[in-house]
């Protein structure tokens, strides 16, 4: 770091327009001196072949953040930066083709990234499935977070042709993963971009959905910037599906059409995800969280599901709430229309809702369309603990599947059956716990029992259950019976607090099990 600090005044000058200035991640232009002194020795020029021609997509990106610069010290790619898709490439234009023609570039053994969530490029996936059969492809790996649609390519008849690798499991891939026909890679949402940047997954092709190019040739990644921005920075070949119904979103989730090798057009409604109506128990949990744990001026992160939505619907009378969340849904729209969300006191991009992807109904897609009140950013920034911690009263509201009497949390599986993934839960639990103002609240919520009446607070986790959140990470656990605060509590005290919020039908058996496990009675003291 001595070298870096001694060279900073010479190598950098502040950028006047960086969107990250207000988040304390000060941005810099790389001055000509660094190119002259260190460029030849340290910059790796990345040549991308396009048919019979090649070009430099980038050398040293002219816009880098100091935090990223520091992060790379000591790494072998110190001066290597990914392509910046927002910079137009002079003299390069994409070819316009049909979806079927566009995917002809995919060959056996390739690694293909698929845009996920509401931005899943469904016509491209249909074309890929057709090509897989007709061209006799083998072992094409499809890498993605959760996708929408039927999941055609993971059906048994495509076994050996395609192999899905879910970084977060969606409903359409869940059966294939649990039957061994598809893979799941456990990873924090914030670290997915590193897989592509470090070539741990070396992408050959990226299939993405974009909003139509504007008069300057700029498209956006619509409702899902997430890890897709990192994918298009590192993929060798990019196929863009232009959907006139894809919302145009603000933030650095744009891509100039010159970075797209092929464009095709298809107009269709974005897939909607409608949350099931809340149960009486979920309504009670939402009320407990809203009344006791969410303060005016809080910065909110919420996961997906009935419980976070139940909480949001009970915040209508709160004031000056802010949003900094890897995802959000329809609940944020209602709070904004009510005036409860102003983002007035946020430190990171004040005055704007910060997200990485949205899922929900047409209501939320219309809300984010060309709306400067909302900015969509790379998940590597949104979920960065040091960024999250800067905001005031960070309140992270997530759900889980099971918790044992010591506070271990299962969120991605039911026993050995994989259900979802790691996601951003840990990112925001840590960010809120380490909030600089000391007022963060990491919250995990669950119903006290399953639909079959089995307790979700258990003496021991089910065999094969994955611990997403360790007992050391846990602060607040909420059921319809109350709040258990576990931070700083020993095992005996934790068992006592958790038994208090368990279903009454199971409290006696849990107390006996706690004594057998801990060799002493649960106690508040």
C-alpha positions as CSV (number, residue, x, y, z in Angstrom):
1,X,0.0,0.0,0.0
2,X,3.0,2.3,0.5
3,X,3.5,2.3,-3.3
4,X,-0.1,3.1,-4.0
5,X,-0.4,6.0,-1.5
6,X,2.8,7.6,-2.8
7,X,1.6,7.4,-6.4
8,X,-2.0,8.4,-6.0
9,X,-1.6,12.2,-6.3
10,X,0.3,11.6,-9.6
11,X,-1.8,8.9,-11.0
12,X,-5.3,10.0,-10.3
13,X,-7.5,13.0,-10.4
14,X,-11.1,13.1,-9.2
15,X,-14.0,12.4,-11.6
16,X,-16.6,15.2,-11.6
17,X,-19.5,13.0,-12.6
18,X,-19.2,9.7,-10.8
19,X,-22.4,8.3,-9.4
20,X,-20.4,6.8,-6.5
21,X,-19.2,10.1,-5.1
22,X,-22.0,10.2,-2.6
23,X,-21.3,6.7,-1.5
24,X,-17.8,7.5,-0.4
25,X,-16.3,5.2,-3.0
26,X,-14.5,8.1,-4.7
27,X,-14.0,7.7,-8.4
28,X,-11.0,8.6,-10.4
29,X,-10.0,9.0,-14.0
30,X,-6.8,7.2,-14.7
31,X,-4.5,9.9,-15.9
32,X,-2.2,9.6,-18.9
33,X,0.8,9.2,-16.6
34,X,-0.2,5.7,-15.5
35,X,-0.6,4.7,-19.1
36,X,2.8,6.0,-20.0
37,X,4.7,4.6,-17.0
38,X,2.9,1.4,-16.2
39,X,0.6,0.6,-19.1
40,X,3.1,-1.4,-21.2
41,X,4.3,-3.5,-18.3
42,X,1.2,-4.0,-16.3
43,X,-1.9,-3.6,-18.5
44,X,-3.2,-6.7,-20.1
45,X,-4.9,-5.8,-23.4
46,X,-7.9,-8.1,-23.9
47,X,-8.4,-9.1,-27.5
48,X,-11.8,-10.4,-28.4
49,X,-12.1,-12.2,-31.7
50,X,-15.2,-11.6,-33.8
51,X,-15.2,-13.8,-36.8
52,X,-12.0,-13.0,-38.8
53,X,-11.3,-9.7,-37.0
54,X,-10.2,-8.7,-33.5
55,X,-10.3,-5.5,-31.6
56,X,-9.3,-4.2,-28.2
57,X,-12.5,-4.0,-26.0
58,X,-10.5,-2.1,-23.4
59,X,-7.2,-1.8,-21.7
60,X,-7.3,0.1,-18.5
61,X,-10.9,1.3,-18.0
62,X,-10.9,5.1,-17.7
63,X,-13.3,5.0,-14.8
64,X,-12.4,2.9,-11.8
65,X,-13.2,3.2,-8.1
66,X,-10.5,3.6,-5.5
67,X,-12.0,0.7,-3.6
68,X,-11.6,-1.6,-6.6
69,X,-8.1,-0.3,-7.2
70,X,-7.1,-1.2,-3.6
71,X,-8.8,-4.5,-3.8
72,X,-6.6,-5.6,-6.7
73,X,-3.3,-4.8,-4.9
74,X,-1.4,-8.1,-4.6
75,X,-3.5,-9.9,-7.2
76,X,-1.9,-10.9,-10.4
77,X,-4.5,-8.9,-12.4
78,X,-3.5,-5.7,-10.6
79,X,-3.9,-3.5,-13.7
80,X,-6.4,-5.6,-15.5
81,X,-9.9,-4.2,-15.7
82,X,-13.0,-5.6,-17.3
83,X,-14.5,-4.1,-20.5
84,X,-16.8,-1.2,-19.8
85,X,-20.0,-1.9,-21.8
86,X,-21.1,1.8,-21.5
87,X,-18.3,3.0,-23.7
88,X,-19.2,3.0,-27.4
89,X,-16.8,1.1,-29.7
90,X,-16.1,3.2,-32.8
91,X,-16.9,1.5,-36.0
92,X,-18.6,-1.6,-34.6
93,X,-22.3,-2.4,-35.0
94,X,-24.2,-5.5,-34.1
95,X,-25.6,-7.9,-36.7
96,X,-29.4,-8.2,-36.6
97,X,-30.6,-11.7,-36.8
98,X,-33.5,-14.0,-35.8
99,X,-33.2,-15.8,-32.4
100,X,-32.5,-19.1,-34.2
101,X,-29.7,-17.5,-36.3
102,X,-28.3,-15.7,-33.3
103,X,-27.7,-18.9,-31.2
104,X,-25.9,-20.8,-34.1
105,X,-22.7,-19.6,-32.5
106,X,-23.2,-21.9,-29.6
107,X,-21.2,-25.1,-29.9
108,X,-20.7,-28.2,-27.7
109,X,-18.7,-27.7,-24.5
110,X,-19.4,-23.9,-24.3
111,X,-20.2,-22.0,-21.2
112,X,-23.2,-19.8,-21.7
113,X,-24.5,-17.2,-19.3
114,X,-28.3,-16.7,-19.2
115,X,-29.8,-13.4,-18.0
116,X,-32.1,-14.2,-15.1
117,X,-35.2,-13.1,-13.1
118,X,-37.7,-11.0,-15.0
119,X,-35.1,-10.4,-17.7
120,X,-34.9,-14.0,-18.7
121,X,-34.6,-14.0,-22.5
122,X,-37.3,-16.6,-23.1
123,X,-37.2,-16.6,-27.0
124,X,-33.4,-17.1,-26.9
125,X,-33.7,-20.0,-24.6
126,X,-36.4,-21.6,-26.8
127,X,-34.0,-21.2,-29.8
128,X,-31.1,-22.7,-27.8
129,X,-33.2,-25.7,-26.9
130,X,-34.1,-26.2,-30.5
131,X,-30.5,-25.9,-31.6
132,X,-29.4,-28.3,-29.0
133,X,-31.5,-31.0,-30.6
134,X,-30.9,-30.2,-34.2
135,X,-27.2,-29.6,-34.0
136,X,-26.6,-32.6,-31.7
137,X,-24.8,-30.4,-29.1
138,X,-23.1,-32.0,-26.1
139,X,-22.3,-30.7,-22.6
140,X,-23.3,-27.0,-23.0
141,X,-23.2,-25.4,-19.6
142,X,-25.8,-22.8,-18.9
143,X,-24.8,-20.5,-16.0
144,X,-27.5,-18.3,-14.3
145,X,-29.2,-17.1,-11.2
146,X,-32.8,-18.0,-11.0
147,X,-34.6,-17.9,-14.3
148,X,-38.3,-17.7,-15.2
149,X,-40.2,-19.7,-17.7
150,X,-40.8,-23.4,-18.2
151,X,-37.2,-24.5,-17.8
152,X,-37.3,-26.4,-21.1
153,X,-33.5,-27.0,-21.3
154,X,-33.5,-28.8,-17.9
155,X,-36.1,-31.4,-18.9
156,X,-34.9,-35.0,-19.0
157,X,-34.8,-35.1,-22.8
158,X,-32.0,-32.5,-22.8
159,X,-29.8,-34.5,-20.4
160,X,-26.3,-34.6,-21.9
161,X,-27.0,-31.7,-24.2
162,X,-27.3,-29.0,-21.6
163,X,-26.2,-28.8,-18.0
164,X,-27.7,-26.1,-16.0
165,X,-25.5,-24.5,-13.3
166,X,-27.7,-22.5,-10.9
167,X,-26.0,-19.8,-8.8
168,X,-29.5,-19.5,-7.1
169,X,-32.1,-22.1,-7.7
170,X,-35.4,-21.1,-9.2
171,X,-38.6,-23.1,-9.2
172,X,-38.1,-24.2,-12.9
173,X,-34.7,-25.8,-12.1
174,X,-35.4,-27.2,-8.6
175,X,-36.5,-30.7,-9.6
176,X,-33.6,-31.1,-12.0
177,X,-31.1,-30.1,-9.4
178,X,-32.5,-32.5,-6.9
179,X,-32.6,-35.3,-9.4
180,X,-28.9,-34.8,-10.3
181,X,-29.6,-33.5,-13.9
182,X,-28.5,-30.0,-13.0
183,X,-26.0,-28.3,-10.7
184,X,-26.1,-25.8,-7.9
185,X,-23.1,-23.6,-7.0
186,X,-23.3,-22.2,-3.4
187,X,-22.1,-18.6,-3.5
188,X,-22.8,-15.2,-1.9
189,X,-24.7,-13.0,-4.4
190,X,-22.1,-10.3,-3.9
191,X,-19.3,-12.7,-5.1
192,X,-20.9,-14.0,-8.3
193,X,-19.2,-11.3,-10.4
194,X,-15.9,-12.6,-9.2
195,X,-16.5,-15.9,-10.9
196,X,-16.5,-14.2,-14.2
197,X,-13.9,-11.5,-13.5
198,X,-11.4,-14.1,-12.3
199,X,-12.2,-16.6,-15.1
200,X,-13.3,-19.2,-12.6
201,X,-16.2,-19.5,-15.0
202,X,-14.8,-18.4,-18.3
203,X,-17.9,-17.4,-20.3
204,X,-18.0,-18.0,-24.0
205,X,-21.5,-16.6,-24.7
206,X,-23.9,-14.3,-22.8
207,X,-27.6,-14.4,-23.6
208,X,-29.3,-11.2,-22.3
209,X,-32.5,-9.2,-22.7
210,X,-32.2,-5.4,-23.2
211,X,-34.4,-2.4,-23.6
212,X,-34.5,-0.9,-27.1
213,X,-31.5,1.2,-28.0
214,X,-32.0,5.0,-27.7
215,X,-31.0,7.5,-30.3
216,X,-27.4,7.3,-29.1
217,X,-27.3,3.5,-29.3
218,X,-27.6,2.8,-25.6
219,X,-29.6,-0.2,-24.2
220,X,-30.2,-1.1,-20.6
221,X,-30.3,-4.4,-18.7
222,X,-33.8,-3.5,-17.6
223,X,-35.1,-5.1,-14.4
224,X,-32.0,-7.3,-13.8
225,X,-28.5,-5.7,-13.6
226,X,-27.4,-8.1,-10.8
227,X,-24.4,-10.2,-11.9
228,X,-25.3,-9.7,-15.6
229,X,-23.1,-6.6,-15.9
230,X,-20.1,-8.6,-14.9
231,X,-21.1,-11.4,-17.3
232,X,-21.2,-9.1,-20.3
233,X,-17.9,-7.5,-19.3
234,X,-16.2,-10.8,-19.5
235,X,-18.1,-13.0,-22.1
236,X,-16.4,-13.5,-25.5
237,X,-19.7,-13.2,-27.4
238,X,-22.9,-11.3,-26.5
239,X,-26.3,-11.9,-27.9
240,X,-28.9,-9.3,-27.0
241,X,-32.6,-9.8,-27.2
242,X,-34.4,-6.4,-27.7
243,X,-37.8,-6.4,-26.0
244,X,-39.8,-3.2,-26.5
245,X,-41.6,-4.1,-23.2
246,X,-38.4,-4.3,-21.2
247,X,-38.2,-1.3,-18.9
248,X,-35.4,1.2,-19.4
249,X,-33.7,1.6,-16.1
250,X,-31.3,4.2,-14.7
251,X,-27.8,3.6,-13.4
252,X,-24.6,2.0,-14.9
253,X,-26.6,-1.0,-16.1
254,X,-26.4,0.3,-19.6
255,X,-24.7,-1.3,-22.6
256,X,-24.0,0.4,-25.9
257,X,-25.2,-1.6,-28.8
258,X,-21.6,-1.7,-30.2
259,X,-20.7,-4.2,-27.5
260,X,-23.4,-6.6,-28.7
261,X,-22.3,-9.0,-31.4
262,X,-25.8,-9.9,-32.4
263,X,-29.2,-8.3,-31.8
264,X,-32.6,-9.9,-32.3
265,X,-36.1,-8.6,-31.5
266,X,-39.0,-10.1,-29.8
267,X,-41.9,-8.4,-28.0
268,X,-43.4,-10.2,-25.0
269,X,-44.6,-9.5,-21.5
270,X,-42.0,-9.9,-18.8
271,X,-42.6,-12.9,-16.6
272,X,-44.5,-11.9,-13.4
273,X,-44.1,-13.3,-10.0
274,X,-47.1,-13.0,-7.8
275,X,-46.7,-13.5,-4.1
276,X,-49.2,-15.8,-2.4
277,X,-51.7,-14.0,-0.1
278,X,-50.3,-13.7,3.4
279,X,-51.5,-16.1,6.1
280,X,-52.7,-14.8,9.5
281,X,-49.3,-15.9,10.9
282,X,-47.3,-14.0,8.3
283,X,-49.5,-10.9,8.9
284,X,-48.7,-11.1,12.6
285,X,-44.9,-11.4,11.9
286,X,-45.1,-8.4,9.5
287,X,-46.9,-6.4,12.2
288,X,-44.3,-7.3,14.9
289,X,-41.4,-6.3,12.7
290,X,-43.1,-3.1,11.6
291,X,-44.1,-2.0,15.1
292,X,-40.9,-3.0,16.9
293,X,-37.9,-3.1,14.6
294,X,-38.4,-0.6,11.8
295,X,-37.8,3.0,12.7
296,X,-38.6,6.2,10.8
297,X,-35.6,7.0,8.5
298,X,-34.5,3.4,8.3
299,X,-32.8,2.0,5.2
300,X,-34.6,-1.2,4.2
301,X,-33.4,-4.4,2.5
302,X,-36.0,-7.1,2.1
303,X,-35.9,-10.6,0.6
304,X,-38.6,-12.1,-1.5
305,X,-41.6,-13.8,-0.1
306,X,-44.8,-13.3,1.8
307,X,-43.2,-12.3,5.1
308,X,-41.1,-9.4,3.8
309,X,-44.2,-8.2,1.8
310,X,-46.3,-8.5,4.9
311,X,-43.9,-6.2,6.7
312,X,-43.7,-3.7,3.9
313,X,-47.5,-3.4,3.7
314,X,-47.5,-2.3,7.4
315,X,-45.1,0.5,7.0
316,X,-47.5,2.9,5.3
317,X,-47.4,5.4,8.2
318,X,-43.6,5.4,8.6
319,X,-41.6,8.4,7.4
320,X,-38.5,8.9,5.3
321,X,-37.7,5.3,4.7
322,X,-34.9,4.4,2.2
323,X,-34.3,1.5,-0.1
324,X,-30.9,-0.2,-0.6
325,X,-31.7,-3.8,-1.4
326,X,-30.4,-6.4,-3.9
327,X,-34.0,-6.8,-5.0
328,X,-37.4,-5.4,-4.4
329,X,-40.9,-6.0,-5.6
330,X,-44.4,-4.4,-5.7
331,X,-44.4,-3.5,-2.0
332,X,-41.9,-0.7,-2.6
333,X,-44.2,0.9,-5.2
334,X,-47.1,1.2,-2.7
335,X,-44.8,2.7,0.0
336,X,-43.4,5.2,-2.5
337,X,-46.9,6.3,-3.7
338,X,-47.9,6.7,0.0
339,X,-44.9,9.0,0.6
340,X,-43.3,6.7,3.2
341,X,-40.2,6.1,1.0
342,X,-38.2,9.3,0.4
343,X,-34.6,8.0,0.6
344,X,-33.9,11.4,2.3
345,X,-31.4,10.3,4.9
346,X,-29.5,7.6,3.0
347,X,-25.7,8.1,2.7
348,X,-25.3,6.0,-0.4
349,X,-27.1,7.7,-3.3
350,X,-29.5,9.7,-1.2
351,X,-32.8,10.5,-2.7
352,X,-32.9,7.3,-4.9
353,X,-34.0,3.7,-4.4
354,X,-31.0,1.4,-4.9
355,X,-31.5,-2.1,-6.3
356,X,-29.8,-4.7,-8.4
357,X,-32.9,-6.5,-9.7
358,X,-36.7,-6.4,-9.4
359,X,-39.2,-9.2,-9.6
360,X,-43.0,-8.9,-9.2
361,X,-45.9,-7.8,-11.4
362,X,-46.3,-5.3,-14.2
363,X,-46.8,-2.7,-11.5
364,X,-43.2,-2.7,-10.4
365,X,-41.9,-2.9,-14.0
366,X,-43.8,0.2,-14.8
367,X,-42.5,1.9,-11.7
368,X,-38.8,1.4,-12.6
369,X,-39.3,2.3,-16.3
370,X,-37.3,5.5,-17.0
371,X,-37.7,6.5,-13.4
372,X,-34.7,8.5,-12.0
373,X,-36.0,7.8,-8.5
374,X,-34.7,4.3,-8.9
375,X,-31.1,3.3,-9.8
376,X,-30.1,-0.3,-10.7
377,X,-26.5,-1.3,-9.9
378,X,-24.1,-4.2,-10.1
379,X,-24.8,-6.6,-7.2
380,X,-21.1,-6.5,-6.4
381,X,-21.6,-2.9,-5.3
382,X,-25.1,-3.1,-3.9
383,X,-24.3,-6.1,-1.7
384,X,-20.8,-4.9,-0.6
385,X,-20.8,-4.9,3.2
386,X,-18.8,-1.7,3.5
387,X,-21.3,0.1,1.2
388,X,-24.4,-1.3,3.1
389,X,-22.9,-0.3,6.4
390,X,-22.8,3.4,5.5
391,X,-26.5,3.9,5.4
392,X,-28.6,4.9,8.5
393,X,-30.6,2.4,10.5
394,X,-30.0,-0.4,8.1
395,X,-32.8,-2.9,8.6
396,X,-32.4,-6.2,6.7
397,X,-35.6,-8.3,6.6
398,X,-35.1,-11.9,5.4
399,X,-36.9,-15.2,5.8
400,X,-35.5,-18.6,6.5
401,X,-36.6,-22.2,6.6
402,X,-35.4,-23.6,9.9
403,X,-33.4,-22.6,13.0
404,X,-31.9,-24.8,15.7
405,X,-31.8,-24.0,19.4
406,X,-28.3,-22.5,19.1
407,X,-29.2,-20.1,16.3
408,X,-28.0,-21.9,13.2
409,X,-30.0,-20.9,10.2
410,X,-31.1,-23.0,7.2
411,X,-32.2,-20.9,4.2
412,X,-31.4,-22.8,1.0
413,X,-32.6,-26.4,1.6
414,X,-35.1,-28.6,3.3
415,X,-32.9,-31.4,4.6
416,X,-31.0,-32.8,1.7
417,X,-33.4,-31.2,-0.8
418,X,-32.0,-28.1,-2.4
419,X,-34.6,-25.3,-2.5
420,X,-33.1,-21.9,-3.3
421,X,-29.6,-20.6,-2.6
422,X,-27.3,-18.5,-0.5
423,X,-28.4,-15.2,-2.2
424,X,-27.7,-11.9,-0.4
425,X,-28.8,-12.8,3.1
426,X,-25.4,-12.9,4.6
427,X,-24.3,-9.8,2.7
428,X,-27.1,-7.7,4.3
429,X,-27.0,-9.4,7.7
430,X,-23.3,-8.4,8.0
431,X,-23.9,-5.0,6.5
432,X,-26.6,-4.1,8.9
433,X,-24.8,-5.6,11.9
434,X,-21.7,-3.5,11.1
435,X,-23.7,-0.3,10.3
436,X,-21.5,2.7,11.0
437,X,-24.2,4.4,13.0
438,X,-24.6,1.4,15.3
439,X,-28.3,1.2,14.6
440,X,-28.5,-1.7,12.1
441,X,-31.0,-4.5,12.6
442,X,-30.3,-7.9,11.0
443,X,-33.7,-9.7,11.0
444,X,-34.6,-13.3,10.1
445,X,-38.3,-14.2,10.2
446,X,-40.2,-17.5,9.8
447,X,-43.5,-19.1,10.8
448,X,-43.2,-21.1,14.0
449,X,-44.5,-24.3,12.3
450,X,-44.7,-25.9,8.8
451,X,-48.0,-26.5,7.1
452,X,-48.0,-30.0,8.7
453,X,-47.6,-28.5,12.1
454,X,-44.0,-29.4,12.6
455,X,-41.8,-26.9,14.5
456,X,-39.4,-24.8,12.5
457,X,-37.4,-24.2,15.7
458,X,-35.7,-27.5,16.2
459,X,-33.2,-29.1,18.6
460,X,-31.0,-30.2,15.6
461,X,-31.2,-29.2,12.0
462,X,-32.5,-31.8,9.5
463,X,-29.8,-34.1,8.1
464,X,-28.3,-32.4,5.1
465,X,-29.7,-29.0,5.8
466,X,-27.3,-26.2,4.7
467,X,-26.3,-23.6,7.3
468,X,-26.4,-20.4,5.3
469,X,-26.2,-18.1,8.3
470,X,-24.1,-19.2,11.2
471,X,-25.1,-18.8,14.9
472,X,-22.5,-16.1,15.1
473,X,-24.3,-14.0,12.5
474,X,-27.7,-14.0,14.1
475,X,-29.2,-11.0,15.9
476,X,-33.0,-10.9,15.6
477,X,-35.3,-13.9,14.9
478,X,-39.0,-13.3,14.6
479,X,-42.0,-15.6,14.6
480,X,-45.7,-14.8,15.1
481,X,-45.1,-15.3,18.8
482,X,-42.5,-12.6,19.2
483,X,-38.8,-11.6,18.9
484,X,-35.8,-13.4,20.0
485,X,-32.6,-11.3,20.3
486,X,-29.6,-13.6,20.2
487,X,-26.6,-11.3,19.8
488,X,-24.2,-11.7,22.7
489,X,-26.3,-14.5,24.2
490,X,-24.7,-17.8,25.2
491,X,-26.2,-21.2,24.1
492,X,-28.3,-21.6,27.2
493,X,-29.8,-18.1,26.8
494,X,-30.3,-18.6,23.1
495,X,-32.3,-21.7,23.7
496,X,-34.5,-19.9,26.2
497,X,-35.2,-17.0,23.8
498,X,-36.0,-19.3,20.9
499,X,-38.3,-21.5,22.9
500,X,-40.3,-18.4,23.9
501,X,-41.1,-17.7,20.3
502,X,-41.8,-21.3,19.3
503,X,-45.3,-22.6,18.8
504,X,-46.8,-23.4,22.3
505,X,-47.5,-27.0,21.2
506,X,-43.7,-27.6,20.9
507,X,-42.2,-25.6,23.8
508,X,-42.2,-28.4,26.3
509,X,-40.5,-30.8,24.0
510,X,-38.0,-28.2,22.9
511,X,-37.1,-27.5,26.5
512,X,-36.4,-31.1,27.2
513,X,-34.3,-31.4,24.0
514,X,-32.4,-28.3,25.0
515,X,-31.5,-29.9,28.4
516,X,-30.4,-33.1,26.7
517,X,-28.2,-31.2,24.2
518,X,-26.8,-28.5,26.6
519,X,-26.7,-30.6,29.8
520,X,-28.4,-27.7,31.6
521,X,-31.8,-25.9,31.5
522,X,-32.4,-23.0,29.2
523,X,-32.3,-19.8,31.1
524,X,-32.5,-16.0,30.5
525,X,-29.5,-15.4,32.9
